[in-house]
Amino acid sequence: MLTAKSSFASASVNDSNKAKQFYQEVLGLNLDNEKMGLEFNLPGGGRFFLYQKDDHQPATFTILNLLVDNIDEAVDELTSSGVSFERYDNMPGKQDEKGILRGLDVDQGPNIAWFKDPAGNIISVIQDS
């Protein structure tokens, strides 16, 4: 069995400058270095690496999940920063007017909302229950 000494997640973007601004200013992530891309420290530990790719195609799945204490406050703050929340028809329940799927209310998973970064990659905020 593999024994890794650490790990990090990565994704591509089509514009490193836009990504840097979004991940720092909108999401509040700490940029650790920019040597070969953008390496961010994640809350609670871990790292997230973004690299520019000329033929970037946005991920069709969630690349980053951010746990929050209060999903309503997080969604309101992101909305006030210009973030638009995604709506999906294939969920176990309906998303509310804010775009939040309230899974905790019906015992079908977490309260979660999805949005995209400037490169079109999907990110979520999830209420830490």
Buried (B, 14 or more C-beta within 10 A) or exposed (E): EEEEEEEEEEBBBBEBEEBBEBBBEBBEBEEEEEEEBBBBBBEEEEBBBBBBBEEBEBBEEEBBEBBBEEBBEBBEBBBEEEBEBEEEEEBEEEBBEBBBBBBBEEEEBBBBBBBBBBBEBBBBBBBEE
